[in-house]
Amino acid sequence: MKYLILLSTVFIFNVHAVDIKPGLWEMTTDMKVDGKSFNPMEKLQQTMGSLSPEKRKQMMQAMEKSGINLGQKGIKTCMTEEMIQEAKLNISKEGDCTTKVTKRTPKKIVSKYTCKDGSSGTSTVNIKNPKSYTGEMKMKNAKGKVSEMSFRGKFIKSDCGNIKPANV
């Protein structure tokens, strides 16, 4: 869960001044933890299904407040024109983690993050066209366990409907 929130935050904070369309986006991921494949969406859906209705509602509200909305295949998020055009953020803080953009062009964003618990990592986002991006994250937790995540984003539509933009 922490990695999904961090991934969403890393991307949302780092989409600034890139060539993508505002609107509703869906991001899908593939992950490896210590070399073993792991489907974070499947695991998250299993976890959500095992929670009491009250806890599930609390978890969904917390994720939605962070701009994370679960879709069937991935995370849905709303990106506004303002979020995309805003170019002043180079360092951002989300909870106990700090992200610093080390390279930014209209087609590529590279960033590093560190968290107070000792975890750290890098992220690269490649903008293929205004309706598509791909990327990867390499992460190490506080105990030294290494994870890799590849992700893909696709534009769904201009209207975000009831999905709110991330609170950035």
C-alpha positions in Angstrom: 0.0 0.0 0.0 2.8 2.4 0.9 4.4 1.8 -2.5 1.1 2.5 -4.4 0.6 5.8 -2.5 4.3 6.7 -3.0 4.1 5.8 -6.7 1.0 7.8 -7.2 2.6 10.8 -5.4 5.9 10.5 -7.2 4.1 10.6 -10.5 1.6 13.3 -9.7 4.2 15.5 -8.2 6.5 14.9 -11.2 4.1 15.3 -14.1 4.6 19.1 -14.0 5.4 20.7 -17.3 5.2 17.6 -19.3 3.3 16.9 -22.5 0.2 15.0 -21.3 -3.5 15.6 -21.4 -5.5 16.7 -18.3 -8.3 14.4 -17.2 -8.8 10.9 -15.9 -5.9 8.5 -16.1 -5.4 4.9 -15.2 -2.1 3.4 -14.1 -1.3 -0.3 -14.1 1.7 -1.8 -12.4 3.9 -4.9 -12.4 6.2 -5.5 -9.4 9.1 -7.7 -8.3 10.1 -8.1 -4.7 13.5 -9.8 -4.3 13.2 -11.0 -7.8 9.7 -12.6 -7.4 6.7 -11.3 -9.4 4.0 -9.7 -7.3 0.7 -8.1 -8.4 0.2 -5.1 -6.1 -3.4 -4.5 -7.4 -4.4 -8.1 -6.8 -2.9 -8.0 -3.3 -4.5 -4.7 -2.5 -7.9 -5.9 -3.7 -7.5 -9.1 -1.5 -6.6 -7.0 1.5 -9.5 -4.6 0.9 -11.9 -7.6 0.6 -10.7 -9.0 4.0 -11.4 -5.7 5.8 -14.5 -5.0 7.7 -16.9 -2.7 5.9 -15.9 0.2 8.2 -12.2 -0.3 7.8 -12.6 -0.7 4.0 -14.5 2.6 3.9 -11.8 4.3 5.9 -9.1 2.9 3.6 -10.9 3.9 0.5 -11.5 7.5 1.9 -7.8 7.8 2.8 -6.7 6.6 -0.7 -9.2 8.9 -2.4 -8.0 11.9 -0.4 -4.5 11.1 -1.7 -5.8 11.0 -5.2 -5.9 7.2 -5.5 -9.0 5.5 -6.8 -9.1 1.8 -7.4 -10.1 0.7 -10.9 -10.5 -2.9 -12.1 -7.0 -3.0 -13.6 -5.2 -0.2 -11.8 -5.3 3.1 -10.0 -7.4 5.9 -11.5 -6.3 9.5 -10.8 -7.4 12.9 -12.0 -4.8 15.3 -13.3 -5.8 18.9 -13.9 -4.4 21.3 -16.4 -3.0 23.3 -13.5 -1.2 20.3 -12.1 0.4 19.6 -15.5 1.4 23.2 -16.2 2.7 23.9 -12.7 6.5 23.7 -13.0 7.7 25.2 -9.7 7.9 22.1 -7.6 11.3 20.4 -7.6 11.2 18.9 -4.1 8.1 17.6 -2.5 7.1 16.0 0.8 4.4 13.5 1.3 4.1 12.1 4.8 7.5 10.8 5.9 9.0 10.8 2.4 10.8 13.5 0.3 11.0 13.4 -3.5 13.6 15.3 -5.5 13.4 15.6 -9.3 16.9 15.1 -10.7 16.0 15.5 -14.4 12.9 16.9 -16.1 12.2 17.3 -19.8 8.8 17.3 -21.5 9.3 13.6 -22.3 11.2 12.3 -19.2 11.3 12.7 -15.5 13.8 11.2 -13.2 13.5 11.5 -9.4 14.8 10.1 -6.2 13.0 9.7 -2.9 14.0 9.0 0.7 11.8 8.3 3.7 12.4 8.8 7.4 12.2 5.0 7.9 15.3 4.5 5.8 13.6 3.4 2.6 14.7 5.0 -0.7 14.5 4.7 -4.4 14.5 6.2 -7.9 11.7 6.7 -10.4 11.8 7.3 -14.2 8.7 8.3 -16.1 8.8 8.3 -19.9 6.1 10.2 -21.7 5.3 8.4 -24.9 2.6 10.8 -26.1 -0.1 13.0 -24.6 -2.2 10.0 -23.8 0.4 7.4 -22.6 3.4 7.1 -20.3 5.6 4.2 -19.0 8.0 4.1 -16.1 9.9 2.2 -13.5 10.7 2.5 -9.8 13.5 0.9 -8.0 13.0 0.8 -4.2 14.9 -0.4 -1.2 13.1 -0.6 2.2 14.7 0.1 5.5 15.7 -3.6 5.9 17.5 -3.6 2.5 14.8 -5.5 0.6 14.8 -4.5 -3.1 11.6 -4.0 -5.1 11.2 -3.0 -8.7 8.0 -1.7 -10.3 7.2 -1.0 -13.9 4.1 1.0 -14.6 2.0 2.2 -17.5 -0.4 5.1 -17.7 -3.2 5.7 -20.2 -5.5 8.6 -20.6 -9.1 7.6 -20.2 -11.1 10.8 -20.8 -11.1 14.5 -20.2 -13.9 14.4 -17.6 -12.7 13.0 -14.2 -16.3 12.5 -13.1 -16.5 12.1 -9.3 -12.7 11.3 -9.0 -11.0 14.2 -7.3 -7.5 15.4 -8.2 -4.8 14.4 -5.8 -4.3 16.8 -2.8 -0.9 18.1 -3.8 
